[in-house]
Amino acid sequence: MGDVAANLVFQMLMVYQLKFYTDIFGLNGAVAGTVLLFAPLASAFVDPLAGILSDRTNTRWGKYRPWLLWTAVPFSVFYVLAFYNPGITDKTLVAIYATVSYVLLLTMYGLNNTPYSSLGGVMTSDGKERTNINKVRFVATSIAQFVVQGLTLPLVDRFSVGHDASYGWLCTVSLFALCALVLFVVAFLSTRERIAPPPQQTMSVREDIRETFTNVPWRTMFVMTFVLFITLSLWSSSMNYYFQSYVNQNTLRDFLCRIGLSATSDNAYTLGFSVFNTLNAIVQFFGVLFLSSFLANRYGKKTTFVVGLFLTACFTLLFYLPDPDDVIMMYTLCLLKSLSYAPTVPLLWAMVADCADFTEYIHHRRATGFCFSGVIFALKAGTGLGAAAAGFILSTFGYVSGGVSLQSPSAIYGIRLAASFIPAILFIVCVCVMYFYPITLSFNEKMQKELEDRRSHRQFFNNQL
């Protein structure tokens, strides 16, 4: 439930934030990209701070759970403000408002999601259980992905009847924010922490930083996560424009009518892109549910992750090939790309938890929150940079903001590159980075056995005392 709540926000940022800035706020693509690039940098200090604070939090509820409760309300409020059009007409003031509201949202995202992500590392030490916990998390993520990517545009259209599009966005995001608030509270009430740091461990920020930054698996995951979320954000943002400006709307309308959906030329983009995202979410749902644990337990997290990303790169590259009328090919590529990527989704966070174990294994110290905080920062910065890159690409190739569907051939070419070649190359970079990740299946089994022996000995000693 916590992942549904977080992804009601995150999926919106990754897929629709740039679109909202260019078509609702009317910002130039480069200006919107600058906002999306600046905000993660301005809030960069929050993620390590959240990790340090949560590692040192001591309550009857644990270290990390309380943060879900404490941040639920402000997180939901700032979410609404980031998608609220206050009626400002001056573009400079609009850009300032967008920047401030986005910085506030990302700040609260760090204070909420860093402790939440750390929960996966302290609920169990069993490798298979940890993979299964993350599998359940990202089955839930797929549900949120289905809701946000599949229903946002239809909800905006419905709420906009009798009003302008800004009102439709406000109502839609307010609905998502209310659901997120309730789900965060439920997640707080229904989770438990079971792994504590070694009792002899002294609290030292300097040691936490040193041991995390010298942790080779963690450094690998930090760089890989940063590049990966640049890629995902770039591709997701670009596909919005791909469907609106490149795909033939009449062909898309006819295809939707053939599969039983009532589509017109006016709503073909909204409905077609929603169906595309729904297919992506459904395939990812079943891929996470049935493939992730099976493949990871058999071949190891690293091997499964690398192969999945390589296949994802191949199918992403192929999005350059379809003509504007090749709608069936586009949906087929969506299915294949989603199926390839699905097994990797929960493994990223399971591997970050393994990085926290690696620090304990080597140094006999544990800083789960700080370990996750760096990866959360990489995620946020990568997401912002990916959307910013999409905005800069659109502006460079001459995209006209304001919801204009008819774009120049140059702008169309830029959209196609941002939806195919560029993200495919970045996926391959992620594959290359994972070469340096040293925690293989056999090493992880050895590490977990020794850590379990240490904890058992500590528990035996405590019982004797």
C-alpha positions as CSV (number, residue, x, y, z in Angstrom):
1,M,0.0,0.0,0.0
2,G,2.9,2.3,0.7
3,D,4.2,1.7,-2.9
4,V,0.7,2.4,-4.3
5,A,0.7,5.7,-2.4
6,A,4.2,6.7,-3.4
7,N,3.7,5.8,-7.1
8,L,0.5,7.8,-7.3
9,V,2.9,10.6,-7.0
10,F,6.1,9.3,-8.7
11,Q,4.4,7.9,-11.8
12,M,2.8,11.3,-12.3
13,L,6.2,13.1,-12.1
14,M,7.8,10.7,-14.5
15,V,5.1,10.6,-17.2
16,Y,3.1,13.9,-17.0
17,Q,5.1,16.6,-15.2
18,L,6.9,17.8,-18.3
19,K,3.6,17.6,-20.3
20,F,1.8,19.6,-17.6
21,Y,4.5,22.3,-17.7
22,T,4.5,22.7,-21.4
23,D,0.8,22.3,-22.2
24,I,-0.9,23.7,-19.1
25,F,1.6,26.2,-17.7
26,G,2.6,27.0,-21.3
27,L,6.4,26.9,-20.5
28,N,8.9,26.5,-23.2
29,G,10.4,23.0,-23.3
30,A,13.9,24.3,-22.3
31,V,12.4,26.4,-19.4
32,A,10.3,23.4,-18.2
33,G,13.5,21.2,-18.5
34,T,15.4,23.7,-16.4
35,V,12.7,23.6,-13.6
36,L,12.8,19.8,-13.7
37,L,16.6,19.8,-13.5
38,F,17.0,22.4,-10.8
39,A,14.5,21.1,-8.3
40,P,16.2,17.7,-7.6
41,L,19.5,19.6,-7.1
42,A,17.9,22.1,-4.8
43,S,16.4,19.3,-2.7
44,A,19.5,17.1,-2.9
45,F,20.4,17.5,0.8
46,V,17.1,16.1,1.9
47,D,17.8,12.5,1.0
48,P,21.0,11.9,3.0
49,L,19.5,14.0,5.8
50,A,16.4,11.7,5.8
51,G,18.7,8.7,5.9
52,I,20.7,10.0,8.7
53,L,17.7,11.1,10.7
54,S,15.7,7.8,10.2
55,D,18.8,5.7,11.2
56,R,18.9,7.7,14.5
57,T,15.1,7.7,15.1
58,N,14.1,5.6,18.1
59,T,10.4,5.2,18.8
60,R,8.1,2.4,19.9
61,W,7.1,2.0,16.3
62,G,10.7,1.6,15.1
63,K,13.1,3.8,13.1
64,Y,11.5,4.0,9.7
65,R,7.8,3.4,10.1
66,P,7.0,6.7,11.9
67,W,8.1,8.8,9.0
68,L,5.2,7.4,6.9
69,L,2.8,8.9,9.4
70,W,4.7,12.2,10.0
71,T,5.0,13.0,6.3
72,A,1.6,11.8,4.9
73,V,-0.3,15.1,5.1
74,P,2.4,17.5,3.9
75,F,3.4,15.1,1.1
76,S,-0.2,15.0,-0.2
77,V,-0.6,18.8,0.1
78,F,2.6,19.6,-1.9
79,Y,1.6,17.0,-4.5
80,V,-1.6,19.0,-5.2
81,L,0.3,22.3,-5.3
82,A,2.8,21.0,-7.9
83,F,-0.1,20.4,-10.3
84,Y,-2.1,23.5,-9.4
85,N,-2.4,26.4,-11.8
86,P,-2.8,29.5,-9.7
87,G,-3.8,31.6,-12.7
88,I,-0.5,33.5,-13.0
89,T,0.0,34.8,-16.5
90,D,3.5,36.1,-16.4
91,K,5.8,33.3,-17.6
92,T,8.6,34.2,-15.3
93,L,6.4,34.0,-12.3
94,V,4.9,30.8,-13.6
95,A,8.4,29.3,-13.8
96,I,9.2,30.5,-10.3
97,Y,6.0,29.0,-8.9
98,A,6.6,25.7,-10.7
99,T,10.2,25.6,-9.3
100,V,9.2,26.3,-5.7
101,S,6.2,23.9,-5.7
102,Y,8.3,21.1,-7.3
103,V,11.2,21.6,-4.8
104,L,8.7,21.3,-1.9
105,L,7.2,18.2,-3.4
106,L,10.6,16.5,-3.9
107,T,11.7,17.5,-0.4
108,M,8.8,15.8,1.1
109,Y,9.2,12.9,-1.2
110,G,12.7,12.3,0.2
111,L,11.6,12.6,3.8
112,N,8.8,10.1,3.1
113,N,10.3,7.6,0.6
114,T,13.8,7.2,2.0
115,P,12.6,5.7,5.4
116,Y,9.9,3.8,3.6
117,S,12.3,2.2,1.1
118,S,14.6,1.3,4.1
119,L,11.8,-0.8,5.5
120,G,12.5,-3.5,3.0
121,G,16.0,-3.9,4.5
122,V,14.8,-4.4,8.1
123,M,11.6,-6.5,7.8
124,T,13.6,-9.7,7.0
125,S,17.2,-10.8,6.4
126,D,16.2,-13.9,4.4
127,G,17.2,-13.3,0.7
128,K,14.2,-15.1,-0.8
129,E,11.8,-13.3,1.6
130,R,13.4,-10.0,0.7
131,T,12.9,-10.7,-3.0
132,N,9.3,-11.7,-2.4
133,I,8.6,-8.6,-0.2
134,N,9.9,-6.4,-3.0
135,K,7.9,-8.5,-5.6
136,V,4.7,-7.7,-3.6
137,R,5.8,-4.0,-3.4
138,F,6.2,-3.7,-7.2
139,V,3.0,-5.7,-8.0
140,A,1.4,-2.8,-6.0
141,T,3.6,-0.3,-8.0
142,S,2.1,-1.8,-11.2
143,I,-1.4,-1.2,-9.9
144,A,-0.5,2.5,-9.2
145,Q,1.1,2.7,-12.6
146,F,-2.1,1.4,-14.2
147,V,-4.1,4.0,-12.3
148,V,-1.9,7.0,-13.1
149,Q,-0.8,6.2,-16.6
150,G,-4.0,4.6,-17.7
151,L,-6.6,6.8,-16.0
152,T,-5.1,10.3,-15.6
153,L,-5.9,11.7,-19.0
154,P,-9.5,10.3,-19.1
155,L,-10.1,11.7,-15.6
156,V,-8.7,15.0,-16.6
157,D,-11.0,15.1,-19.6
158,R,-14.0,14.1,-17.4
159,F,-13.3,16.7,-14.7
160,S,-12.7,19.4,-17.3
161,V,-16.2,19.2,-18.7
162,G,-17.7,22.7,-18.1
163,H,-14.2,23.9,-16.9
164,D,-10.8,24.3,-18.4
165,A,-8.0,21.7,-18.4
166,S,-6.3,23.2,-15.3
167,Y,-9.4,22.4,-13.3
168,G,-9.4,18.8,-14.6
169,W,-5.8,18.3,-13.5
170,L,-6.4,19.8,-10.1
171,C,-9.3,17.5,-9.4
172,T,-7.5,14.4,-10.7
173,V,-4.3,15.1,-8.6
174,S,-6.4,15.9,-5.5
175,L,-8.1,12.5,-5.8
176,F,-4.8,10.7,-6.1
177,A,-3.4,12.7,-3.2
178,L,-6.3,11.8,-0.9
179,C,-5.8,8.1,-1.8
180,A,-2.1,8.4,-1.1
181,L,-2.7,9.9,2.3
182,V,-5.0,7.1,3.4
183,L,-2.6,4.4,2.1
184,F,0.4,5.8,3.8
185,V,-1.4,5.7,7.2
186,V,-2.4,2.1,6.5
187,A,1.2,1.2,5.6
188,F,2.4,2.7,8.8
189,L,-0.1,0.7,10.9
190,S,0.5,-2.7,9.2
191,T,4.3,-3.1,9.0
192,R,7.0,-4.2,11.5
193,E,10.7,-3.8,11.8
194,R,12.7,-6.8,12.8
195,I,16.4,-6.1,12.1
196,A,18.3,-3.7,14.3
197,P,21.9,-2.5,14.0
198,P,24.5,-4.4,15.9
199,P,24.2,-3.4,19.6
200,Q,27.9,-2.4,19.8
201,Q,27.5,0.0,16.9
202,T,28.2,3.6,17.7
203,M,26.3,6.4,15.9
204,S,28.7,8.2,13.6
205,V,27.7,10.2,10.5
206,R,31.3,10.2,9.3
207,E,31.5,6.4,9.5
208,D,28.1,6.0,7.8
209,I,29.3,8.2,4.9
210,R,32.7,6.6,4.7
211,E,31.5,3.0,4.8
212,T,28.7,3.6,2.3
213,F,30.8,5.5,-0.2
214,T,33.5,2.8,-0.1
215,N,30.9,0.1,-0.6
216,V,31.5,-1.1,-4.2
217,P,28.0,-2.7,-4.6
218,W,26.4,0.5,-3.4
219,R,28.4,2.8,-5.7
220,T,27.4,0.6,-8.6
221,M,23.8,0.7,-7.7
222,F,23.9,4.5,-7.2
223,V,25.3,5.1,-10.7
224,M,23.1,2.5,-12.3
225,T,20.0,3.9,-10.6
226,F,20.8,7.5,-11.7
227,V,21.3,6.5,-15.3
228,L,18.3,4.1,-15.3
229,F,15.8,6.7,-14.0
230,I,17.2,9.3,-16.5
231,T,16.3,6.7,-19.1
232,L,12.8,5.8,-17.8
233,S,11.8,9.5,-17.3
234,L,13.1,10.5,-20.7
235,W,11.2,7.7,-22.4
236,S,8.0,8.1,-20.5
237,S,7.9,11.8,-21.0
238,S,8.7,11.5,-24.7
239,M,6.0,8.9,-25.4
240,N,3.4,11.4,-24.4
241,Y,4.5,13.6,-27.3
242,Y,5.0,10.6,-29.5
243,F,1.4,9.6,-29.3
244,Q,0.1,13.2,-29.6
245,S,2.3,14.5,-32.4
246,Y,3.7,11.5,-34.3
247,V,1.1,8.8,-34.3
248,N,-1.6,9.2,-37.0
249,Q,-4.7,10.1,-35.0
250,N,-7.2,8.8,-37.6
251,T,-5.4,5.4,-37.7
252,L,-5.2,5.4,-33.9
253,R,-9.0,6.1,-33.7
254,D,-9.8,3.3,-36.1
255,F,-7.6,0.9,-34.1
256,L,-9.3,1.8,-30.9
257,C,-12.8,1.4,-32.4
258,R,-11.8,-2.1,-33.7
259,I,-11.0,-3.2,-30.1
260,G,-14.3,-1.9,-28.9
261,L,-13.5,1.6,-27.6
262,S,-15.5,4.6,-28.6
263,A,-12.9,6.9,-30.0
264,T,-13.0,10.1,-32.1
265,S,-10.3,12.1,-33.7
266,D,-10.5,14.5,-30.8
267,N,-9.9,12.0,-28.0
268,A,-7.8,9.4,-29.9
269,Y,-4.5,10.6,-28.3
270,T,-6.0,10.6,-24.8
271,L,-7.5,7.2,-25.1
272,G,-4.8,5.7,-27.2
273,F,-2.0,6.7,-24.9
274,S,-4.0,5.6,-21.9
275,V,-4.5,2.1,-23.5
276,F,-0.7,2.0,-24.2
277,N,0.1,2.7,-20.6
278,T,-2.5,0.3,-19.4
279,L,-1.0,-2.5,-21.5
280,N,2.4,-1.6,-20.1
281,A,1.1,-1.7,-16.5
282,I,-0.8,-5.0,-17.0
283,V,2.2,-6.8,-18.6
284,Q,4.5,-5.4,-15.9
285,F,2.1,-6.6,-13.2
286,F,2.2,-10.2,-14.3
287,G,5.9,-10.1,-15.2
288,V,6.7,-9.0,-11.6
289,L,4.3,-11.4,-10.1
290,F,5.4,-14.6,-12.0
291,L,8.9,-13.9,-13.4
292,S,10.9,-11.8,-10.9
293,S,11.2,-14.2,-8.0
294,F,11.5,-17.3,-10.2
295,L,14.3,-15.9,-12.3
296,A,16.2,-14.2,-9.4
297,N,16.1,-17.4,-7.3
298,R,17.3,-19.5,-10.2
299,Y,19.9,-17.2,-11.9
300,G,20.5,-14.5,-9.3
301,K,19.4,-10.9,-9.1
302,K,22.4,-9.5,-11.0
303,T,22.0,-11.9,-14.0
304,T,18.3,-11.4,-14.2
305,F,18.6,-7.6,-14.0
306,V,21.3,-7.4,-16.7
307,V,19.5,-9.6,-19.2
308,G,16.2,-7.8,-18.6
309,L,17.7,-4.4,-19.2
310,F,19.5,-5.6,-22.3
311,L,16.3,-6.9,-23.8
312,T,14.5,-3.6,-22.8
313,A,17.2,-1.6,-24.6
314,C,16.6,-3.7,-27.8
315,F,12.8,-3.2,-27.8
316,T,13.1,0.5,-26.9
317,L,15.4,1.1,-29.9
318,L,12.8,-0.4,-32.2
319,F,10.3,2.4,-31.4
320,Y,12.1,4.4,-34.1
321,L,10.9,2.0,-36.8
322,P,7.1,2.3,-36.9
323,D,5.5,4.6,-39.4
324,P,2.7,6.9,-38.0
325,D,0.2,4.3,-39.1
326,D,1.9,1.3,-37.6
327,V,-0.2,1.4,-34.4
328,I,-0.2,-2.4,-33.9
329,M,3.6,-2.5,-34.1
330,M,3.8,0.2,-31.4
331,Y,1.5,-1.7,-29.0
332,T,3.4,-5.0,-29.7
333,L,6.7,-3.3,-28.9
334,C,5.1,-1.9,-25.7
335,L,4.2,-5.5,-24.7
336,L,7.7,-6.9,-25.4
337,K,9.5,-4.0,-23.7
338,S,7.3,-4.2,-20.6
339,L,7.7,-8.0,-20.4
340,S,11.5,-7.6,-20.6
341,Y,11.7,-4.8,-18.0
342,A,9.2,-6.3,-15.5
343,P,11.5,-8.8,-13.8
344,T,14.0,-6.1,-13.0
345,V,11.6,-3.8,-11.2
346,P,11.6,-5.3,-7.6
347,L,15.2,-6.5,-7.9
348,L,16.7,-3.0,-7.8
349,W,15.5,-2.4,-4.3
350,A,16.3,-5.9,-3.2
351,M,19.9,-5.4,-4.4
352,V,20.1,-2.0,-2.5
353,A,19.1,-3.9,0.7
354,D,21.9,-6.4,-0.1
355,C,24.3,-3.4,-0.3
356,A,23.3,-2.5,3.3
357,D,24.0,-6.1,4.3
358,F,27.3,-5.9,2.5
359,T,28.4,-3.0,4.8
360,E,27.4,-4.9,7.9
361,Y,29.2,-8.0,6.5
362,I,32.4,-6.1,6.0
363,H,32.4,-3.4,8.7
364,H,30.1,-4.9,11.3
365,R,28.0,-1.7,11.1
366,R,24.6,-1.0,9.5
367,A,23.2,2.3,8.1
368,T,20.2,1.1,6.1
369,G,18.5,4.5,5.9
370,F,21.7,6.3,4.7
371,C,22.3,3.5,2.2
372,F,18.8,3.9,0.7
373,S,18.9,7.7,0.9
374,G,21.7,7.8,-1.7
375,V,19.8,5.6,-4.1
376,I,16.6,7.6,-3.6
377,F,18.6,10.8,-4.4
378,A,19.9,9.1,-7.6
379,L,16.3,8.1,-8.5
380,K,15.0,11.7,-8.0
381,A,17.9,13.3,-9.7
382,G,17.7,10.9,-12.6
383,T,14.0,11.4,-12.9
384,G,14.4,15.1,-13.0
385,L,17.3,15.0,-15.4
386,G,15.5,12.6,-17.7
387,A,12.4,14.8,-18.0
388,A,14.7,17.9,-18.3
389,A,16.5,16.2,-21.2
390,A,13.2,15.5,-22.9
391,G,12.3,19.1,-22.6
392,F,15.7,20.3,-23.9
393,I,15.5,17.9,-26.8
394,L,12.0,19.1,-27.7
395,S,13.0,22.7,-27.5
396,T,16.2,22.1,-29.6
397,F,14.2,20.5,-32.4
398,G,11.5,23.2,-32.4
399,Y,8.6,21.8,-30.4
400,V,5.8,24.4,-29.9
401,S,4.4,24.5,-26.4
402,G,0.7,25.0,-25.4
403,G,-0.8,21.7,-26.4
404,V,-0.3,22.1,-30.2
405,S,-0.7,18.7,-31.8
406,L,0.6,19.7,-35.3
407,Q,4.4,20.0,-35.0
408,S,7.2,20.6,-37.5
409,P,9.1,17.6,-39.1
410,S,12.1,18.7,-37.1
411,A,10.1,18.5,-33.8
412,I,8.7,15.1,-34.8
413,Y,12.2,13.8,-35.5
414,G,13.3,15.0,-32.0
415,I,10.4,13.2,-30.4
416,R,11.2,10.0,-32.2
417,L,14.9,10.1,-31.1
418,A,13.8,10.8,-27.5
419,A,11.5,7.8,-27.6
420,S,13.9,5.3,-29.1
421,F,17.7,5.7,-29.8
422,I,18.6,7.9,-26.9
423,P,16.9,5.8,-24.1
424,A,18.1,2.6,-25.8
425,I,21.7,3.8,-25.5
426,L,21.2,4.7,-21.9
427,F,19.8,1.3,-21.1
428,I,23.0,-0.2,-22.5
429,V,25.0,2.1,-20.2
430,C,23.1,0.6,-17.3
431,V,24.0,-2.9,-18.4
432,C,27.7,-1.9,-18.6
433,V,27.6,-0.4,-15.1
434,M,26.2,-3.6,-13.6
435,Y,29.3,-5.4,-14.7
436,F,30.9,-3.9,-11.5
437,Y,28.2,-5.2,-9.1
438,P,30.0,-8.0,-7.2
439,I,27.1,-9.6,-5.2
440,T,26.4,-12.7,-7.2
441,L,23.9,-15.5,-6.2
442,S,26.6,-17.6,-4.5
443,F,28.3,-14.6,-2.8
444,N,24.9,-13.4,-1.4
445,E,24.0,-16.9,0.0
446,K,27.4,-17.0,1.8
447,M,27.0,-13.4,3.1
448,Q,23.5,-13.9,4.4
449,K,24.4,-17.2,6.1
450,E,27.3,-15.5,8.0
451,L,25.1,-12.5,9.0
452,E,22.4,-14.8,10.2
453,D,25.0,-16.7,12.3
454,R,26.2,-13.4,13.9
455,R,22.6,-12.3,14.7
456,S,21.8,-15.7,16.2
457,H,24.9,-15.6,18.4
458,R,24.0,-12.1,19.6
459,Q,20.4,-13.3,20.3
460,F,21.7,-16.3,22.2
461,F,24.1,-14.1,24.3
462,N,21.3,-11.7,25.1
463,N,19.0,-14.5,26.2
464,Q,21.7,-15.9,28.5
465,L,22.1,-12.4,30.0
